[in-house]
Amino acid sequence: MREAEVIVIGAGMVGAAAAYGLARRGLRPLVVDGGDLDYRAARGNGGLVWVQGKGLDMAPYQWLTRRSSDLWPELAAQLVQIAGDIQYQRRGGVTLCLGEEELASREGTLMRLHNRPGGSERDFEMLDRAGLEKLMPGVPFGPDVAGASYCWRDGHVDPLRLLLALQRGIKELGGTLLSDQPVRAITREQGIFKVRTDKGMHGAAKILIAAGNGSGALARQVGLDVPVRPQRGQMLITERFAPILPLPAGGIRQTGEGTFQIGATQEEVGYDLATSVDAAATMARRTVQALPFLGRAKLVRHWSALRVMTPDGHPIYAQSESHPGAFVALCHSGITLAAAHSEMLADAVAAGGFPDEISPFHHRRFDVQKAA
């Protein structure tokens, strides 16, 4: 049996970020990952480090995303030293609004978030058409674009380069990454968790379950009943263009290679990974309204992936009461929260418990909502 101080189950965005943070703390994590054909949320994220609009109905989530955004520059600097350019930029981001009614609605939403008890500092501003053109000169916006909301904390990164850098960092800092080893069972004997895979048994005093949509079944084996479901997101990639869009615009961003990434949908279809012409048309239609020049762009890829969703869409972080030392982490914002996971989540697992500011993310909140 291979032994470690801590085992992380899952090497996607959440597991890799947490394991990287644990490795930086000298804990030499053992990361056990599944196969290439597993459902992986990391295949379908948009690469956004996004703050604006988050936490409208949960102030702690607003705080967490802002905190992670502020930690991101340091994480990026570390990863560049390990793996080279991950194409991280924090120049702000915009949400384009089509028509005055949409612009007014967007402002109302952000002001409610700002004004509510526990709301954030005002790190956003509303831009009319002239203000948007001043912020992003030379971008040929469509006539329907009335303006945008802008947040200086927003940014983006290449998600594949990020994941590679995190995984490389784990190994360079003394951790171990085992691929193609889906976990079949978790047991606990004399204070040691035993994690069984098809290729062997691994043991540790602590485990972190970060296996995305597979986390529910694994967490139940250590006394954690976490509600999680898949949500399909379809995305598009265009051919390459010369740099023209300097900031990510919500569901539209220009990558470091010059392609435009467009998406994503939010579909409750279970574990169906199919793509559809209707979804592509819907995404393309709004994109062309905002940026008409993309109407002549060639699409080079259309794909889908499954997000990891909780009932309210916010993260779950918990430690088992019946199996102390067993932790679970679930979220659909793996890119935005990567910096927080490498710091706060890693600290919590290393220390053996979550700080008070993370307590609102325990899944017991859903029991309270049902009782109400």
C-alpha positions as CSV (number, residue, x, y, z in Angstrom):
1,M,0.0,0.0,0.0
2,R,1.4,3.4,-1.0
3,E,1.2,5.8,1.9
4,A,1.0,9.6,2.0
5,E,0.2,12.4,4.4
6,V,-2.8,13.4,2.4
7,I,-4.5,11.9,-0.6
8,V,-6.4,14.2,-3.1
9,I,-8.9,12.4,-5.2
10,G,-9.2,14.2,-8.5
11,A,-6.7,16.2,-10.5
12,G,-9.0,18.7,-12.2
13,M,-9.0,22.4,-11.4
14,V,-10.1,22.0,-7.8
15,G,-8.0,19.0,-6.9
16,A,-4.9,20.2,-8.7
17,A,-5.0,23.7,-7.1
18,A,-5.5,22.3,-3.6
19,A,-2.8,19.7,-4.1
20,Y,-0.4,22.3,-5.4
21,G,-1.1,24.4,-2.3
22,L,-0.5,21.3,-0.1
23,A,2.7,20.6,-1.9
24,R,3.9,24.1,-1.3
25,R,3.3,23.5,2.4
26,G,5.6,20.5,2.3
27,L,2.9,17.8,2.7
28,R,3.8,15.8,-0.5
29,P,0.2,15.0,-1.5
30,L,-0.7,11.8,-3.4
31,V,-3.1,12.8,-6.2
32,V,-5.2,10.0,-7.6
33,D,-7.0,10.8,-10.9
34,G,-9.4,8.9,-13.1
35,G,-9.2,8.0,-16.8
36,D,-9.2,10.2,-19.9
37,L,-12.8,9.3,-20.7
38,D,-14.1,10.6,-17.3
39,Y,-16.5,13.5,-17.3
40,R,-14.3,16.5,-16.7
41,A,-15.5,20.0,-16.1
42,A,-12.0,21.3,-16.9
43,R,-12.6,20.5,-20.6
44,G,-15.4,23.1,-20.8
45,N,-14.5,26.1,-18.7
46,G,-14.1,29.5,-20.3
47,G,-10.9,30.4,-18.6
48,L,-12.4,33.4,-16.8
49,V,-11.3,34.7,-13.4
50,W,-14.6,36.4,-12.8
51,V,-15.9,38.5,-9.9
52,Q,-18.6,40.8,-11.2
53,G,-22.1,39.6,-10.5
54,K,-21.1,36.7,-8.2
55,G,-22.8,36.2,-4.9
56,L,-26.1,38.0,-5.4
57,D,-27.9,35.6,-3.1
58,M,-24.9,34.6,-1.0
59,A,-22.6,37.3,0.3
60,P,-19.8,34.9,1.4
61,Y,-19.5,33.7,-2.2
62,Q,-19.0,37.3,-3.3
63,W,-16.3,37.7,-0.6
64,L,-14.6,34.4,-1.7
65,T,-14.5,35.3,-5.4
66,R,-13.0,38.7,-4.6
67,R,-10.5,37.2,-2.3
68,S,-9.4,34.6,-4.9
69,S,-9.1,37.3,-7.6
70,D,-6.8,39.2,-5.3
71,L,-4.7,36.1,-4.7
72,W,-4.5,35.3,-8.4
73,P,-1.5,37.5,-9.4
74,E,0.7,35.7,-6.9
75,L,-0.4,32.2,-8.0
76,A,0.2,33.2,-11.6
77,A,3.7,34.4,-10.8
78,Q,4.5,31.1,-9.1
79,L,3.2,29.0,-12.0
80,V,5.0,31.0,-14.6
81,Q,8.3,30.1,-12.9
82,I,7.3,26.4,-13.0
83,A,5.7,26.0,-16.4
84,G,6.1,29.3,-18.4
85,D,3.4,31.6,-19.7
86,I,-0.1,30.6,-18.7
87,Q,-1.6,33.6,-20.5
88,Y,-3.0,35.2,-17.3
89,Q,-4.2,38.8,-17.6
90,R,-5.9,40.9,-15.0
91,R,-6.9,44.0,-16.9
92,G,-10.6,43.9,-16.0
93,G,-13.5,42.4,-17.9
94,V,-16.8,43.6,-19.3
95,T,-20.3,42.2,-19.6
96,L,-21.8,43.6,-22.8
97,C,-25.4,44.8,-22.8
98,L,-27.6,44.7,-25.9
99,G,-30.0,47.6,-25.6
100,E,-30.8,50.2,-22.9
101,E,-33.2,47.9,-21.1
102,E,-30.5,45.2,-20.6
103,L,-28.0,47.9,-19.5
104,A,-30.4,49.2,-16.9
105,S,-31.2,45.7,-15.7
106,R,-27.5,44.9,-15.4
107,E,-26.9,48.0,-13.3
108,G,-29.8,47.2,-11.0
109,T,-28.4,43.7,-10.4
110,L,-24.9,44.9,-9.5
111,M,-26.2,47.7,-7.3
112,R,-28.4,45.2,-5.4
113,L,-25.3,43.1,-4.9
114,H,-23.3,46.1,-3.8
115,N,-26.0,47.5,-1.4
116,R,-27.0,44.4,0.4
117,P,-25.8,43.7,3.9
118,G,-22.3,42.2,3.7
119,G,-22.0,43.5,0.1
120,S,-18.8,44.2,-1.6
121,E,-16.8,47.4,-2.1
122,R,-17.8,48.9,-5.4
123,D,-15.2,47.3,-7.7
124,F,-17.4,47.8,-10.8
125,E,-18.7,50.7,-12.9
126,M,-21.3,51.0,-15.6
127,L,-20.2,52.3,-19.0
128,D,-22.5,53.8,-21.7
129,R,-21.6,53.2,-25.3
130,A,-19.1,56.1,-25.3
131,G,-17.4,54.9,-22.2
132,L,-17.1,51.4,-23.5
133,E,-15.5,52.6,-26.7
134,K,-13.1,54.7,-24.7
135,L,-12.2,51.7,-22.6
136,M,-11.8,49.4,-25.7
137,P,-10.8,51.7,-28.6
138,G,-10.9,50.1,-32.0
139,V,-13.3,47.3,-31.1
140,P,-16.1,47.3,-33.8
141,F,-19.1,46.8,-31.5
142,G,-22.5,46.2,-33.1
143,P,-25.1,48.9,-33.1
144,D,-27.2,47.1,-30.5
145,V,-24.4,47.3,-27.8
146,A,-25.6,50.1,-25.5
147,G,-22.8,49.8,-23.0
148,A,-21.4,47.3,-20.4
149,S,-20.5,46.7,-16.8
150,Y,-16.8,46.7,-16.1
151,C,-14.9,45.2,-13.1
152,W,-11.2,45.8,-12.6
153,R,-10.9,42.5,-10.7
154,D,-11.9,40.4,-13.6
155,G,-9.4,38.6,-15.9
156,H,-8.7,35.4,-17.8
157,V,-6.2,32.6,-18.3
158,D,-5.5,29.7,-20.6
159,P,-7.3,26.9,-18.8
160,L,-5.2,24.1,-20.3
161,R,-1.9,25.8,-19.6
162,L,-3.1,26.5,-16.0
163,L,-4.0,22.8,-15.4
164,L,-0.7,21.6,-16.8
165,A,1.2,24.1,-14.6
166,L,-0.6,23.1,-11.4
167,Q,0.0,19.4,-12.1
168,R,3.6,20.1,-13.0
169,G,4.0,22.1,-9.8
170,I,2.6,19.3,-7.7
171,K,5.3,16.9,-8.9
172,E,8.2,19.4,-8.8
173,L,7.3,20.2,-5.2
174,G,7.4,16.5,-4.1
175,G,3.9,15.4,-4.7
176,T,2.8,12.4,-6.7
177,L,0.2,12.3,-9.5
178,L,-1.3,8.9,-10.5
179,S,-3.5,8.9,-13.6
180,D,-5.9,6.4,-14.8
181,Q,-6.7,5.2,-11.3
182,P,-10.4,5.8,-10.7
183,V,-11.3,5.3,-7.0
184,R,-13.5,2.4,-6.3
185,A,-13.8,2.5,-2.5
186,I,-12.8,4.5,0.6
187,T,-12.5,2.8,4.0
188,R,-11.0,3.9,7.3
189,E,-9.1,1.7,9.7
190,Q,-7.3,2.9,12.9
191,G,-7.3,6.5,11.7
192,I,-6.0,5.8,8.3
193,F,-8.1,6.2,5.1
194,K,-7.6,3.5,2.6
195,V,-8.4,4.5,-1.0
196,R,-8.8,1.5,-3.4
197,T,-8.3,1.9,-7.1
198,D,-8.1,-0.6,-9.9
199,K,-4.3,-0.6,-9.6
200,G,-3.8,-0.7,-5.9
201,M,-4.4,0.6,-2.4
202,H,-3.3,4.0,-1.0
203,G,-3.4,5.1,2.6
204,A,-3.3,8.5,4.3
205,A,-4.5,10.2,7.5
206,K,-6.3,12.8,5.5
207,I,-8.2,12.8,2.2
208,L,-9.7,15.5,0.0
209,I,-12.4,14.5,-2.4
210,A,-12.4,16.8,-5.4
211,A,-13.7,14.5,-8.0
212,G,-16.3,16.8,-9.6
213,N,-19.6,15.1,-10.4
214,G,-18.2,11.8,-9.0
215,S,-17.7,13.4,-5.6
216,G,-21.2,12.6,-4.3
217,A,-20.8,8.8,-4.4
218,L,-17.3,8.9,-2.9
219,A,-18.2,11.4,-0.1
220,R,-21.1,9.2,1.1
221,Q,-18.5,6.5,1.9
222,V,-17.0,8.9,4.5
223,G,-20.3,10.2,5.9
224,L,-20.8,13.2,3.7
225,D,-24.0,13.5,1.8
226,V,-23.2,16.3,-0.7
227,P,-25.8,17.2,-3.4
228,V,-24.2,17.6,-6.8
229,R,-25.5,17.4,-10.4
230,P,-24.0,17.8,-13.8
231,Q,-24.9,20.8,-16.0
232,R,-24.0,20.8,-19.7
233,G,-22.2,23.7,-21.2
234,Q,-21.5,23.9,-25.0
235,M,-18.8,26.2,-26.3
236,L,-17.4,27.4,-29.7
237,I,-13.9,28.3,-30.9
238,T,-13.3,30.3,-34.0
239,E,-10.3,30.6,-36.3
240,R,-7.5,32.9,-35.3
241,F,-7.6,36.7,-35.6
242,A,-5.1,39.4,-35.0
243,P,-5.5,40.8,-31.4
244,I,-8.6,43.0,-31.3
245,L,-10.5,42.3,-28.1
246,P,-8.3,43.5,-25.2
247,L,-10.6,42.4,-22.4
248,P,-12.8,39.3,-21.8
249,A,-16.4,40.1,-22.4
250,G,-18.2,37.5,-20.4
251,G,-19.1,34.7,-22.8
252,I,-16.7,36.1,-25.4
253,R,-13.0,36.2,-25.0
254,Q,-10.0,36.3,-27.4
255,T,-7.4,33.8,-26.4
256,G,-3.7,34.2,-26.4
257,E,-3.6,32.3,-29.7
258,G,-6.0,34.7,-31.3
259,T,-9.1,32.5,-31.4
260,F,-12.4,33.6,-30.0
261,Q,-13.9,31.4,-27.3
262,I,-17.7,31.7,-27.1
263,G,-20.0,30.2,-24.6
264,A,-21.3,28.6,-22.7
265,T,-24.9,27.2,-22.4
266,Q,-26.5,26.1,-19.2
267,E,-28.4,22.9,-19.8
268,E,-30.0,20.4,-17.4
269,V,-29.7,17.2,-19.4
270,G,-27.9,14.9,-17.0
271,Y,-24.8,13.2,-18.3
272,D,-25.5,13.9,-22.0
273,L,-22.4,15.3,-23.7
274,A,-24.1,15.8,-27.1
275,T,-23.8,19.1,-28.9
276,S,-26.6,20.8,-30.8
277,V,-27.0,23.1,-33.8
278,D,-29.6,25.1,-31.8
279,A,-27.2,25.8,-29.0
280,A,-24.5,26.9,-31.4
281,A,-26.9,29.2,-33.3
282,T,-28.1,30.8,-30.0
283,M,-24.5,31.5,-28.9
284,A,-23.4,32.7,-32.3
285,R,-26.4,35.0,-32.7
286,R,-25.7,37.0,-29.6
287,T,-22.0,37.1,-30.4
288,V,-22.6,38.5,-33.8
289,Q,-25.0,41.1,-32.4
290,A,-22.2,42.3,-30.1
291,L,-19.3,41.9,-32.5
292,P,-20.6,41.7,-36.1
293,F,-17.2,41.0,-37.7
294,L,-17.3,37.6,-36.1
295,G,-20.2,36.8,-38.4
296,R,-17.6,35.9,-41.1
297,A,-15.4,33.8,-38.7
298,K,-14.9,30.1,-39.3
299,L,-15.8,27.8,-36.4
300,V,-13.1,25.3,-35.8
301,R,-14.5,23.5,-32.8
302,H,-17.9,23.0,-31.1
303,W,-17.9,20.8,-27.9
304,S,-19.5,20.4,-24.6
305,A,-18.5,19.5,-21.0
306,L,-20.3,19.0,-17.7
307,R,-20.1,21.6,-15.0
308,V,-20.2,20.6,-11.3
309,M,-23.4,22.2,-9.8
310,T,-24.8,22.3,-6.3
311,P,-28.5,23.2,-5.7
312,D,-27.7,26.9,-5.3
313,G,-24.8,27.0,-7.6
314,H,-22.3,27.9,-4.8
315,P,-19.4,25.9,-3.6
316,I,-19.5,23.2,-1.0
317,Y,-16.6,22.8,1.5
318,A,-17.0,20.4,4.4
319,Q,-15.2,17.9,6.7
320,S,-16.9,14.7,7.7
321,E,-18.0,14.6,11.4
322,S,-18.1,10.8,11.4
323,H,-14.8,10.5,9.6
324,P,-12.5,13.4,10.7
325,G,-9.8,14.1,8.2
326,A,-12.0,13.5,5.2
327,F,-12.8,16.7,3.3
328,V,-14.8,17.4,0.2
329,A,-14.6,20.4,-2.2
330,L,-17.1,21.1,-4.9
331,C,-17.6,24.1,-7.2
332,H,-18.2,25.1,-10.8
333,S,-15.8,28.1,-10.6
334,G,-12.6,26.1,-10.6
335,I,-10.7,28.8,-12.5
336,T,-11.8,31.8,-10.5
337,L,-11.3,30.0,-7.2
338,A,-8.0,28.3,-8.1
339,A,-6.0,30.8,-6.1
340,A,-8.3,30.5,-3.0
341,H,-8.1,26.7,-3.3
342,S,-4.3,26.8,-3.4
343,E,-4.2,28.9,-0.3
344,M,-7.3,28.7,1.9
345,L,-8.4,25.2,1.0
346,A,-4.9,23.8,1.3
347,D,-4.5,25.6,4.6
348,A,-7.8,24.1,5.9
349,V,-6.8,20.5,4.9
350,A,-3.3,21.0,6.4
351,A,-4.7,22.4,9.6
352,G,-7.5,19.8,9.9
353,G,-10.4,22.2,9.8
354,F,-12.0,25.1,8.0
355,P,-11.9,28.7,9.3
356,D,-15.1,30.5,10.3
357,E,-15.3,32.4,7.0
358,I,-15.7,29.1,5.1
359,S,-18.5,27.7,7.3
360,P,-21.3,29.2,5.2
361,F,-20.3,26.8,2.4
362,H,-21.1,23.6,4.4
363,H,-23.8,21.6,2.7
364,R,-25.9,21.8,5.9
365,R,-27.2,25.1,4.5
366,F,-29.5,23.0,2.2
367,D,-31.0,21.3,5.3
368,V,-31.8,24.8,6.7
369,Q,-33.4,25.8,3.3
370,K,-35.6,22.7,3.3
371,A,-36.7,23.3,6.9
372,A,-37.6,26.9,6.0
